[in-house]
Amino acid sequence: MIVVAGEALVDLVIGIDATVVAKLGGGPYNVARTIGRLQQPVTFLGAVSDDRFGCRLFEQLVADGVSADATVRTALPTTLAAAELDERGAATYRFYLADTSAPSLDTVPVAARAPAAVHAGTLGLVLEPMASTLIDYLLALPDDTLVMIDPNCRAGVITDRAAYVHRVDQACARADVVKVSNDDTEYLAPGLDPVEYARTLIARGVTLVLVTMGAQGTWVLTAGSEVLVPTERIEVADTIGAGDSFCGGFLAWWLGAGQTRHDLAETQLAVQATIAAQEVAAITCQRSGADPPRLADLSERWQRSIPG
């Protein structure tokens, strides 16, 4: 079982013509749905409201094959994010957080305590008490659990940058894989080249770092190699959920192909998994909102790589 830990919320997507569409979202929520749609065993560790939005969030998890064993229901209203799109389809976020569902996670159900892999990040490393709950959870995981961290920094939500960076460092200290974008590295280490930042993570013990650079591709770094994996040109509808589906695609391919945390230093395998993840993210970018592909939407090569 893969556990994906963090926030579930609703994106109010605001187009350049000021039209508003409600979309289900939250970085980890999108990751969990991606893995479920790719037919790998996954559960979502997060707090979901019992209001109408929350019920829709929960129903979609189930519909996408995500187990509810680690999902905590609450009477608090659903957390909201206003996602304002620009002419290129890129989103700028504003969040409505006070006294809402996502931050309230303060316990970890038994079903989440001995997984094969854990993914955590985005607001899961920002909002309290959820952030402290998840850091304690990560540090208590068994040694053989593969941990993937995606900071997915949301500067507009972070009120104490120093405390947040420290929390990211704590999470990365337990991580086997860290995925960061060039925007993330600019927030975490201003002025430092993204690949150089990745090298600092490798030096601190992270086995594999994936640096996504948008249309340029993805840098794949281990202690022994650095490879830039290019991306194909696509027509972008918007970028909502792109990084999340990349992470979900990576984990689904990795565990579906029978790999473990001990294989992460194998550059050829890491490149294969990155190519697979980029395919998943590319399809998401061609759709409006966070709408990750199903296994049947992917290439035959992808489908042959993992059992359905």
Secondary structure, DSSP 4 states (H G I P E B T S, - for coil): -EEEES--EEEEEE-TT--EEEEEE-HHHHHHHHHHHTT--EEEEEEEESSHHHHHHHHHHHHTT-B-TTEEEESSPPPEEEEEE-TTS-EEEEEE-TT-SGGG-----GGGSS-SEEEEEGGGGTSTTHHHHHHHHHHTS-TT-EEEEE----TTT-S-HHHHHHHHHHHHHH-SEEEEEHHHHHHHSTTS-HHHHHHHHHHTT-SEEEEE-GGG-EEEE-SS-EEEE-------S--TTHHHHHHHHHHHHHHHTT--GGGTT-HHHHHHHHHHHHHHHHHHHTSSSS-PPPGGGS-HHHHHHS--
